Amino acid sequence: MEQSLHRRLLEVTIGGSGKNASEIDPRRRDEVFAEYVGKALPDVPLDHIETLVTGASLNSVCASCSIDGRKYLLKVHIESGAEGQGRSTLGVGHEYENAELLEQAGFPIVAPYLRGQNPDFPLLAYPWVDSDTLFDKLEQSYTLGHSTLTPDDLTRFETMNTIVGQVTDRSIREVPTAEALKAPVQALFLNRFAPGGRIDDWYHPTTVFELPSPDGTKLPLPWETVKNAHWQINGRRHNIPLTQVITEARQALSHQDEPTAFTTISHGDDHAGNVFLSAPDPTGHPTARLFDPAFAGENPAILAHVKAFAHTGLLPMAGMYYNAHLPATYTYDPTENLIHTNLDFQSTPLSTTHHTLAQQIIDTRLLPTLTTLTKNGANLPLELTRLRTALVACALLTVNIPLLLAAGDGRALGLLPMAIMSYTLTGLPSLDYLRDEVERLQS
């Protein structure tokens, strides 16, 4: 991919620009995407290309279009840190193969219709699905201040998770570690933690986190302080600095000194924006279905459910996508090198809903996978370290936290503490539930 076009496209994404969707110049986004589409599909007669605005598309650009009078969805994922590498690092060009793999395995998915003709400009066209995504319902709920998810929505989501859990469980196998390291989903976890990856691209000695203090002013903390400090969150002490978590993530996610690893067929990126709640299946029955299999493949088994768990059960309450109305204050004690924070996650409009969604994923997916891995002889403590550090990656490396804090619109206020809580599996009903179930499994 041309470096300049990649950079320009990145700058009109939420993740790449650090802006709200409403702050990105729509004319600029339309112009850049139209140029990209022209290079990706030069021989396809596309009409009425209209870029779509959704907070779920943090690192991608989507648009509706018409091909031969029928409506489709165009989509490309652009990863920050990929500039100059010639193309997207995320294998979007393989989505056809990924979709076929998931479909054959039994996943309920929406398969792509058409892919870009130029491998340097990966692009997918999907049949248009006239259905709310889970993200749409959550966003609407936060706007209204109460959950708009219906019992049918929850049932469809649980049914989908049950199917996904069954498919991933029966496809678990032991492979040489090299295969696990090449897995598509490692772009979301190991690669982002790697030296020189997103962790260093976003957070470096000049990075400052402007956190709200009790007196209403900003508490500016540099990255060197944030990554080396201990934490006290809602009265609970955590003597785990982020720098230690980063080191453990690099070791565990790379399967250091492990000759084999356990993989499974998985979607890999099934966050709320990639779940259509009532898309009709081939028989005409409404059911939740997955979309956007850019990271699908044989992925490390313990990572198969991380995105679903983190991005529907945890991170919306921390303000990743929109204002979660999270009361949050921070202080720093340099003597003890301790960051104090109080965050009333239970006061956010959908805390109970997020716990329900998270518990569904724990019961139907995470616990069965952990049980099967244990039966197959996996090192459970190591698998749990991979799970915990991958959850940290979701909180820390999906969006650029200082940029969102600087926007001052209520986002990102709880993401740093959420990273620590996810690592320790404490502080939220769903995390406490998962920890208790894991302890029961270990005993």
DOGUDO-869841 format. One record per residue (C-alpha): residue in one letter; x, y, z; residue number from 1. Coordinates in Angstrom, 3 decimals, always signed. Example, Ala and Ser with C-alpha at 12.3 -4.5 7.8 and 13.67 -1.06 7.14 Angstrom:
<atoms>
ATOM  aa        xx        yy        zz    i
ATOM   A   +12.300    -4.500    +7.800    1
ATOM   S   +13.670    -1.060    +7.140    2
</atoms>
This chain:
<atoms>
ATOM  aa        xx        yy        zz    i
ATOM   M    +0.000    +0.000    +0.000    1
ATOM   E    +1.244    +3.499    -0.737    2
ATOM   Q    +2.622    +4.912    +2.470    3
ATOM   S    +0.934    +8.293    +2.037    4
ATOM   L    -2.488    +6.800    +1.326    5
ATOM   H    -2.161    +4.417    +4.274    6
ATOM   R    -1.302    +7.341    +6.538    7
ATOM   R    -4.142    +9.470    +5.221    8
ATOM   L    -6.632    +6.639    +5.674    9
ATOM   L    -5.339    +6.005    +9.185   10
ATOM   E    -5.880    +9.671   +10.029   11
ATOM   V    -9.627    +9.399    +9.313   12
ATOM   T   -10.126    +6.468   +11.718   13
ATOM   I   -10.981    +6.901   +15.379   14
ATOM   G    -8.065    +4.766   +16.543   15
ATOM   G    -5.571    +6.479   +14.277   16
ATOM   S    -6.688   +10.061   +14.889   17
ATOM   G    -7.680    +9.830   +18.551   18
ATOM   K   -10.835   +11.771   +17.703   19
ATOM   N   -14.513   +11.095   +18.143   20
ATOM   A   -16.326   +10.013   +15.014   21
ATOM   S   -18.076   +13.399   +14.983   22
ATOM   E   -14.716   +15.218   +15.025   23
ATOM   I   -13.387   +13.597   +11.861   24
ATOM   D   -13.974   +15.669    +8.727   25
ATOM   P   -16.555   +13.613    +6.772   26
ATOM   R   -15.563   +15.173    +3.436   27
ATOM   R   -11.928   +14.267    +4.036   28
ATOM   R   -12.884   +10.715    +5.054   29
ATOM   D   -15.051   +10.319    +1.930   30
ATOM   E   -12.305   +11.604    -0.371   31
ATOM   V    -9.572    +9.398    +1.064   32
ATOM   F   -11.747    +6.282    +1.125   33
ATOM   A   -12.984    +6.868    -2.427   34
ATOM   E    -9.358    +7.064    -3.584   35
ATOM   Y    -8.610    +3.827    -1.745   36
ATOM   V   -11.651    +2.023    -3.192   37
ATOM   G   -10.657    +3.120    -6.679   38
ATOM   K    -7.308    +1.378    -6.262   39
ATOM   A    -8.799    -1.716    -4.583   40
ATOM   L   -11.656    -2.324    -7.043   41
ATOM   P   -10.769    -0.489   -10.259   42
ATOM   D   -12.975    -2.696   -12.474   43
ATOM   V   -16.078    -2.974   -10.266   44
ATOM   P   -18.954    -0.556   -11.044   45
ATOM   L   -19.596    +0.927    -7.592   46
ATOM   D   -22.292    +3.552    -7.026   47
ATOM   H   -23.422    +5.648    -4.078   48
ATOM   I   -20.368    +5.083    -1.864   49
ATOM   E   -21.143    +6.596    +1.543   50
ATOM   T   -18.799    +6.207    +4.492   51
ATOM   L   -20.443    +5.141    +7.736   52
ATOM   V   -19.862    +6.627   +11.164   53
ATOM   T   -19.799    +4.225   +14.098   54
ATOM   G   -17.813    +4.249   +17.298   55
ATOM   A   -17.216    +0.507   +16.892   56
ATOM   S   -14.966    +1.123   +13.874   57
ATOM   L   -11.931    +2.240   +15.850   58
ATOM   N    -9.311    +1.046   +13.368   59
ATOM   S   -11.302    +0.651   +10.176   60
ATOM   V   -13.270    +2.572    +7.582   61
ATOM   C   -16.633    +1.279    +6.355   62
ATOM   A   -19.017    +2.465    +3.680   63
ATOM   S   -22.271    +1.451    +2.070   64
ATOM   C   -22.356    +1.151    -1.695   65
ATOM   S   -24.385    -0.194    -4.585   66
ATOM   I   -23.148    -2.892    -6.977   67
ATOM   D   -25.489    -3.734    -9.848   68
ATOM   G   -28.372    -2.189    -7.923   69
ATOM   R   -27.827    -4.162    -4.688   70
ATOM   K   -26.550    -2.718    -1.436   71
ATOM   Y   -23.253    -3.830    +0.101   72
ATOM   L   -20.916    -2.881    +2.913   73
ATOM   L   -17.306    -1.994    +2.097   74
ATOM   K   -14.706    -2.368    +4.833   75
ATOM   V   -10.960    -2.072    +5.349   76
ATOM   H    -8.966    -2.355    +8.574   77
ATOM   I    -5.980    -0.013    +8.959   78
ATOM   E    -3.523    -0.778   +11.752   79
ATOM   S    -1.422    +1.994   +13.281   80
ATOM   G    +2.244    +1.084   +13.167   81
ATOM   A    +1.907    -0.514    +9.723   82
ATOM   E    +3.108    +2.543    +7.783   83
ATOM   G    +5.699    +1.690    +5.210   84
ATOM   Q    +5.062    -2.055    +5.367   85
ATOM   G    +3.428    -2.104    +1.968   86
ATOM   R    -0.043    -3.165    +3.104   87
ATOM   S    -2.289    -3.691    +6.124   88
ATOM   T    -0.634    -5.999    +8.632   89
ATOM   L    -3.893    -7.715    +9.514   90
ATOM   G    -4.438   -10.134    +6.665   91
ATOM   V    -7.715    -8.620    +5.503   92
ATOM   G    -7.028   -10.041    +2.052   93
ATOM   H    -7.516   -13.530    +3.505   94
ATOM   E   -11.015   -12.882    +4.810   95
ATOM   Y   -12.554   -15.080    +2.124   96
ATOM   E   -10.512   -18.039    +3.321   97
ATOM   N   -11.141   -17.092    +6.952   98
ATOM   A   -14.891   -16.936    +6.382   99
ATOM   E   -14.873   -20.316    +4.654  100
ATOM   L   -12.947   -21.821    +7.577  101
ATOM   L   -15.441   -20.473   +10.112  102
ATOM   E   -18.453   -21.489    +8.045  103
ATOM   Q   -17.165   -25.044    +7.573  104
ATOM   A   -16.435   -25.312   +11.293  105
ATOM   G   -20.007   -24.317   +12.145  106
ATOM   F   -19.742   -20.654   +13.164  107
ATOM   P   -22.797   -18.456   +12.499  108
ATOM   I   -21.224   -15.781   +10.278  109
ATOM   V   -21.904   -13.201    +7.583  110
ATOM   A   -19.506   -14.122    +4.772  111
ATOM   P   -17.878   -11.543    +2.452  112
ATOM   Y   -19.203   -11.266    -1.103  113
ATOM   L   -16.235    -9.698    -2.896  114
ATOM   R   -12.620    -8.814    -2.173  115
ATOM   G   -10.296    -6.196    -3.571  116
ATOM   Q    -8.493    -6.950    -6.826  117
ATOM   N    -5.200    -5.368    -5.730  118
ATOM   P    -3.402    -7.169    -2.852  119
ATOM   D    -1.719    -3.900    -1.873  120
ATOM   F    -5.152    -2.404    -1.184  121
ATOM   P    -7.129    -5.030    +0.757  122
ATOM   L   -10.866    -4.359    +0.786  123
ATOM   L   -13.940    -6.507    +1.388  124
ATOM   A   -17.528    -6.109    +0.239  125
ATOM   Y   -20.205    -7.788    +2.394  126
ATOM   P   -23.901    -8.293    +1.705  127
ATOM   W   -25.815    -5.558    +3.477  128
ATOM   V   -27.370    -6.813    +6.723  129
ATOM   D   -30.383    -4.851    +7.914  130
ATOM   S   -29.869    -5.545   +11.623  131
ATOM   D   -28.605    -3.804   +14.715  132
ATOM   T   -25.229    -4.888   +15.981  133
ATOM   L   -24.728    -5.514   +19.672  134
ATOM   F   -22.644    -2.337   +19.669  135
ATOM   D   -25.563    -0.346   +18.228  136
ATOM   K   -27.809    -1.503   +21.060  137
ATOM   L   -25.182    -0.734   +23.711  138
ATOM   E   -24.494    +2.715   +22.268  139
ATOM   Q   -28.209    +3.494   +22.189  140
ATOM   S   -28.508    +2.281   +25.764  141
ATOM   Y   -25.746    +4.580   +26.997  142
ATOM   T   -27.377    +7.499   +25.205  143
ATOM   L   -30.745    +6.797   +26.826  144
ATOM   G   -29.312    +5.855   +30.225  145
ATOM   H   -30.873    +2.385   +30.368  146
ATOM   S   -30.520    -0.924   +28.560  147
ATOM   T   -32.421    -1.353   +25.295  148
ATOM   L   -31.370    -5.005   +24.950  149
ATOM   T   -34.467    -7.207   +24.887  150
ATOM   P   -34.756   -10.735   +26.304  151
ATOM   D   -34.695   -11.959   +22.691  152
ATOM   D   -31.432   -10.097   +22.106  153
ATOM   L   -29.844   -11.737   +25.144  154
ATOM   T   -31.134   -15.164   +24.101  155
ATOM   R   -29.758   -14.798   +20.562  156
ATOM   F   -26.406   -13.670   +21.929  157
ATOM   E   -26.257   -16.580   +24.362  158
ATOM   T   -27.207   -19.070   +21.661  159
ATOM   M   -24.462   -17.723   +19.417  160
ATOM   N   -21.919   -17.926   +22.246  161
ATOM   T   -22.953   -21.492   +23.008  162
ATOM   I   -22.378   -22.486   +19.386  163
ATOM   V   -19.044   -20.658   +19.294  164
ATOM   G   -17.972   -22.336   +22.532  165
ATOM   Q   -18.839   -25.783   +21.196  166
ATOM   V   -17.040   -25.216   +17.891  167
ATOM   T   -13.876   -23.855   +19.476  168
ATOM   D   -13.856   -26.576   +22.127  169
ATOM   R   -13.961   -29.440   +19.644  170
ATOM   S   -11.279   -27.879   +17.407  171
ATOM   I    -8.624   -27.473   +20.123  172
ATOM   R    -5.380   -29.191   +19.158  173
ATOM   E    -1.716   -29.141   +20.129  174
ATOM   V    +0.670   -27.706   +17.513  175
ATOM   P    +4.296   -26.553   +17.261  176
ATOM   T    +4.678   -23.162   +18.917  177
ATOM   A    +5.667   -21.554   +15.605  178
ATOM   E    +2.113   -22.076   +14.351  179
ATOM   A    +0.625   -20.272   +17.338  180
ATOM   L    +3.022   -17.357   +16.853  181
ATOM   K    +1.888   -16.919   +13.227  182
ATOM   A    -1.796   -16.946   +14.181  183
ATOM   P    -3.819   -13.964   +12.888  184
ATOM   V    -5.025   -12.930   +16.345  185
ATOM   Q    -1.442   -12.325   +17.487  186
ATOM   A    -1.661    -9.011   +15.619  187
ATOM   L    -4.049    -7.903   +18.356  188
ATOM   F    -1.998    -9.148   +21.293  189
ATOM   L    +1.643   -10.189   +20.916  190
ATOM   N    +2.445    -7.759   +18.070  191
ATOM   R    +0.967    -4.790   +19.909  192
ATOM   F    +3.052    -5.615   +22.988  193
ATOM   A    +6.237    -6.245   +20.989  194
ATOM   P    +9.177    -3.826   +21.364  195
ATOM   G    +8.662    -1.138   +18.761  196
ATOM   G    +5.010    -2.111   +18.362  197
ATOM   R    +1.937    -0.170   +19.362  198
ATOM   I    +2.971    -0.126   +23.040  199
ATOM   D    +6.068    +1.932   +22.157  200
ATOM   D    +4.457    +3.849   +19.306  201
ATOM   W    +1.718    +5.245   +21.532  202
ATOM   Y    +3.349    +5.331   +24.957  203
ATOM   H    +6.864    +6.735   +25.320  204
ATOM   P    +8.778    +9.121   +27.640  205
ATOM   T    +7.037   +12.224   +26.264  206
ATOM   T    +3.513   +10.746   +26.605  207
ATOM   V    +1.373   +12.352   +29.330  208
ATOM   F    -1.923   +11.030   +30.723  209
ATOM   E    -4.162   +13.904   +31.864  210
ATOM   L    -6.272   +12.279   +34.578  211
ATOM   P    -9.062   +13.964   +36.586  212
ATOM   S    -8.111   +14.837   +40.160  213
ATOM   P   -10.500   +15.267   +43.129  214
ATOM   D   -10.321   +19.093   +42.984  215
ATOM   G   -11.506   +19.183   +39.389  216
ATOM   T    -8.118   +19.916   +37.842  217
ATOM   K    -6.024   +17.668   +35.637  218
ATOM   L    -3.367   +15.389   +37.093  219
ATOM   P    -0.677   +15.043   +34.385  220
ATOM   L    +1.217   +11.774   +34.761  221
ATOM   P    +3.978   +10.828   +32.306  222
ATOM   W    +4.114    +7.312   +30.921  223
ATOM   E    +7.273    +6.550   +32.899  224
ATOM   T    +5.304    +7.179   +36.103  225
ATOM   V    +2.182    +5.367   +34.940  226
ATOM   K    +3.976    +2.213   +33.849  227
ATOM   N    +6.188    +1.955   +36.969  228
ATOM   A    +3.679    +2.926   +39.673  229
ATOM   H    +1.695    +0.608   +41.916  230
ATOM   W    -2.053    +1.077   +42.122  231
ATOM   Q    -4.774    +1.429   +44.716  232
ATOM   I    -8.140    +1.015   +42.996  233
ATOM   N   -11.323    +1.480   +45.022  234
ATOM   G    -9.357    +0.789   +48.195  235
ATOM   R    -7.687    -2.392   +46.890  236
ATOM   R    -3.877    -2.352   +46.641  237
ATOM   H    -2.258    -3.772   +43.475  238
ATOM   N    +1.519    -4.058   +43.664  239
ATOM   I    +1.727    -4.927   +39.966  240
ATOM   P    +3.229    -2.141   +37.832  241
ATOM   L    +2.327    -2.094   +34.162  242
ATOM   T    +5.978    -2.507   +33.225  243
ATOM   Q    +5.902    -5.962   +34.873  244
ATOM   V    +2.678    -6.818   +33.047  245
ATOM   I    +4.263    -5.815   +29.721  246
ATOM   T    +7.254    -8.068   +30.383  247
ATOM   E    +5.000   -10.989   +31.309  248
ATOM   A    +2.846   -10.390   +28.235  249
ATOM   R    +5.844   -10.567   +25.915  250
ATOM   Q    +6.981   -13.826   +27.502  251
ATOM   A    +3.624   -15.549   +27.833  252
ATOM   L    +2.106   -14.518   +24.494  253
ATOM   S    +5.283   -15.583   +22.675  254
ATOM   H    +5.152   -19.016   +24.393  255
ATOM   Q    +8.736   -18.524   +25.479  256
ATOM   D   +10.505   -21.873   +26.087  257
ATOM   E    +7.329   -23.791   +25.181  258
ATOM   P    +7.827   -26.278   +22.302  259
ATOM   T    +4.090   -26.691   +21.664  260
ATOM   A    +0.918   -24.666   +22.043  261
ATOM   F    -2.816   -25.294   +21.939  262
ATOM   T    -4.780   -23.652   +19.135  263
ATOM   T    -8.397   -23.629   +18.050  264
ATOM   I   -10.474   -22.302   +15.181  265
ATOM   S   -11.830   -18.911   +16.215  266
ATOM   H   -13.149   -15.624   +14.908  267
ATOM   G   -10.628   -13.761   +17.054  268
ATOM   D   -12.196   -10.278   +16.956  269
ATOM   D   -15.831   -10.810   +17.932  270
ATOM   H   -16.363    -7.534   +19.767  271
ATOM   A   -19.840    -6.026   +19.966  272
ATOM   G   -19.523    -4.219   +16.635  273
ATOM   N   -18.995    -7.546   +14.845  274
ATOM   V   -22.159    -9.223   +16.166  275
ATOM   F   -25.419    -8.762   +14.247  276
ATOM   L   -28.170    -9.524   +16.726  277
ATOM   S   -30.991   -10.525   +14.397  278
ATOM   A   -29.525   -11.268   +11.001  279
ATOM   P   -31.575   -13.990    +9.259  280
ATOM   D   -29.705   -17.251    +8.760  281
ATOM   P   -30.106   -19.321    +5.548  282
ATOM   T   -33.283   -20.904    +6.945  283
ATOM   G   -34.816   -17.489    +7.611  284
ATOM   H   -34.667   -17.730   +11.404  285
ATOM   P   -33.324   -14.673   +13.243  286
ATOM   T   -30.105   -15.365   +15.103  287
ATOM   A   -26.994   -13.501   +16.198  288
ATOM   R   -24.260   -13.815   +13.592  289
ATOM   L   -20.601   -12.830   +13.433  290
ATOM   F   -19.077   -10.435   +10.929  291
ATOM   D   -15.590    -9.330    +9.849  292
ATOM   P   -13.364   -12.429   +10.190  293
ATOM   A   -10.099   -10.559    +9.522  294
ATOM   F    -8.381   -12.297   +12.458  295
ATOM   A   -10.024   -15.698   +12.061  296
ATOM   G    -7.981   -18.841   +11.834  297
ATOM   E    -6.316   -21.351   +14.082  298
ATOM   N    -5.515   -19.045   +16.972  299
ATOM   P    -4.084   -19.753   +20.442  300
ATOM   A    -7.033   -21.344   +22.222  301
ATOM   I    -7.017   -19.158   +25.318  302
ATOM   L    -7.124   -16.020   +23.116  303
ATOM   A   -10.220   -17.168   +21.216  304
ATOM   H   -12.682   -15.478   +23.571  305
ATOM   V   -10.709   -12.478   +24.844  306
ATOM   K   -12.120    -9.812   +22.544  307
ATOM   A   -15.709   -10.911   +23.136  308
ATOM   F   -15.257   -10.920   +26.910  309
ATOM   A   -13.303    -7.677   +27.198  310
ATOM   H   -15.138    -5.549   +24.659  311
ATOM   T   -18.685    -6.449   +25.685  312
ATOM   G   -18.244    -7.156   +29.387  313
ATOM   L   -15.573    -4.749   +30.601  314
ATOM   L   -14.327    -1.931   +28.395  315
ATOM   P   -17.549    -0.029   +27.616  316
ATOM   M   -17.881    +0.691   +31.359  317
ATOM   A   -14.359    +2.156   +31.301  318
ATOM   G   -15.301    +4.565   +28.513  319
ATOM   M   -13.530    +2.995   +25.570  320
ATOM   Y   -16.180    +3.838   +22.991  321
ATOM   Y   -18.395    +6.534   +24.444  322
ATOM   N   -19.050    +8.500   +27.607  323
ATOM   A   -19.845    +5.904   +30.258  324
ATOM   H   -20.667    +8.640   +32.805  325
ATOM   L   -17.989    +7.141   +35.018  326
ATOM   P   -17.162    +9.171   +38.137  327
ATOM   A   -13.371    +8.902   +38.366  328
ATOM   T   -10.654   +10.741   +40.284  329
ATOM   Y    -6.926   +10.114   +40.577  330
ATOM   T    -4.135   +11.138   +42.948  331
ATOM   Y    -0.470   +10.201   +42.926  332
ATOM   D    +1.751    +9.688   +45.970  333
ATOM   P    +5.380    +9.974   +44.803  334
ATOM   T    +6.681    +8.790   +48.184  335
ATOM   E    +5.017    +5.409   +47.769  336
ATOM   N    +4.974    +5.593   +43.967  337
ATOM   L    +1.265    +4.842   +44.219  338
ATOM   I    -1.620    +5.938   +41.996  339
ATOM   H    -4.899    +6.125   +43.936  340
ATOM   T    -8.182    +6.052   +42.057  341
ATOM   N   -11.859    +5.636   +42.825  342
ATOM   L   -14.140    +4.522   +40.033  343
ATOM   D   -17.761    +3.644   +40.627  344
ATOM   F   -18.249    +1.255   +37.706  345
ATOM   Q   -21.556    +0.128   +39.169  346
ATOM   S   -22.963    +3.641   +38.636  347
ATOM   T   -22.647    +3.418   +34.857  348
ATOM   P   -25.980    +2.895   +33.082  349
ATOM   L   -25.316    -0.660   +31.906  350
ATOM   S   -23.147    -2.243   +34.602  351
ATOM   T   -25.680    -5.040   +35.243  352
ATOM   T   -26.090    -5.661   +31.502  353
ATOM   H   -22.340    -5.917   +30.972  354
ATOM   H   -22.052    -8.412   +33.805  355
ATOM   T   -24.813   -10.523   +32.216  356
ATOM   L   -23.084   -10.477   +28.813  357
ATOM   A   -19.700   -11.238   +30.366  358
ATOM   Q   -21.053   -14.139   +32.415  359
ATOM   Q   -22.600   -15.644   +29.278  360
ATOM   I   -19.173   -15.651   +27.623  361
ATOM   I   -17.490   -17.037   +30.739  362
ATOM   D   -19.988   -19.879   +31.101  363
ATOM   T   -20.349   -20.868   +27.442  364
ATOM   R   -16.842   -20.208   +26.170  365
ATOM   L   -14.021   -19.360   +28.590  366
ATOM   L   -14.636   -22.044   +31.216  367
ATOM   P   -15.197   -24.877   +28.702  368
ATOM   T   -11.967   -23.916   +26.911  369
ATOM   L   -10.016   -23.793   +30.174  370
ATOM   T   -11.483   -27.160   +31.180  371
ATOM   T   -10.518   -28.785   +27.874  372
ATOM   L    -7.021   -27.280   +27.969  373
ATOM   T    -6.547   -28.684   +31.473  374
ATOM   K    -7.727   -32.153   +30.366  375
ATOM   N    -5.300   -32.019   +27.430  376
ATOM   G    -2.348   -31.349   +29.713  377
ATOM   A    -1.920   -27.606   +29.180  378
ATOM   N    -0.057   -25.573   +31.777  379
ATOM   L    -3.056   -23.806   +33.339  380
ATOM   P    -1.083   -21.038   +35.140  381
ATOM   L    +0.627   -20.138   +31.852  382
ATOM   E    -2.670   -20.182   +29.954  383
ATOM   L    -4.160   -17.879   +32.588  384
ATOM   T    -1.221   -15.489   +32.246  385
ATOM   R    -1.879   -15.363   +28.513  386
ATOM   L    -5.551   -14.675   +29.183  387
ATOM   R    -4.855   -11.938   +31.732  388
ATOM   T    -2.207   -10.158   +29.649  389
ATOM   A    -4.391   -10.340   +26.537  390
ATOM   L    -7.177    -8.651   +28.513  391
ATOM   V    -4.650    -5.946   +29.416  392
ATOM   A    -3.882    -5.499   +25.710  393
ATOM   C    -7.580    -4.855   +25.061  394
ATOM   A    -7.707    -2.119   +27.699  395
ATOM   L    -4.323    -0.550   +26.986  396
ATOM   L    -3.681    -1.018   +23.263  397
ATOM   T    -7.009    -0.773   +21.439  398
ATOM   V    -7.259    +3.010   +21.660  399
ATOM   N    -4.674    +5.686   +22.405  400
ATOM   I    -5.652    +6.553   +25.976  401
ATOM   P    -3.904    +9.961   +26.311  402
ATOM   L    -5.530   +11.193   +23.092  403
ATOM   L    -8.989   +10.223   +24.326  404
ATOM   L    -8.368   +11.764   +27.748  405
ATOM   A    -7.268   +14.992   +26.090  406
ATOM   A   -10.547   +15.106   +24.160  407
ATOM   G   -12.334   +15.550   +27.500  408
ATOM   D   -15.575   +13.931   +26.403  409
ATOM   G   -15.869   +11.278   +29.102  410
ATOM   R   -14.056    +8.488   +27.305  411
ATOM   A   -11.103    +6.425   +28.545  412
ATOM   L   -11.447    +7.499   +32.177  413
ATOM   G   -11.273    +3.946   +33.479  414
ATOM   L    -9.035    +2.183   +30.968  415
ATOM   L    -5.776    +2.273   +32.957  416
ATOM   P    -7.375    +0.822   +36.126  417
ATOM   M    -9.287    -1.655   +33.949  418
ATOM   A    -5.949    -2.933   +32.634  419
ATOM   I    -4.756    -3.604   +36.193  420
ATOM   M    -8.080    -5.114   +37.287  421
ATOM   S    -8.159    -7.355   +34.231  422
ATOM   Y    -4.683    -8.615   +35.004  423
ATOM   T    -5.570    -9.420   +38.612  424
ATOM   L    -9.151   -10.576   +37.798  425
ATOM   T   -10.554    -8.426   +40.608  426
ATOM   G   -12.857    -5.493   +41.199  427
ATOM   L   -15.878    -6.183   +38.978  428
ATOM   P   -18.574    -8.834   +39.387  429
ATOM   S   -17.618   -10.554   +36.116  430
ATOM   L   -13.894   -10.537   +36.911  431
ATOM   D   -14.509   -11.807   +40.431  432
ATOM   Y   -16.798   -14.510   +39.030  433
ATOM   L   -14.183   -15.621   +36.504  434
ATOM   R   -11.457   -15.690   +39.182  435
ATOM   D   -13.618   -17.779   +41.522  436
ATOM   E   -14.496   -20.246   +38.764  437
ATOM   V   -10.849   -20.559   +37.737  438
ATOM   E    -9.829   -21.200   +41.334  439
ATOM   R   -12.497   -23.898   +41.529  440
ATOM   L   -11.130   -25.430   +38.332  441
ATOM   Q    -7.577   -25.391   +39.679  442
ATOM   S    -8.619   -27.099   +42.900  443
</atoms>
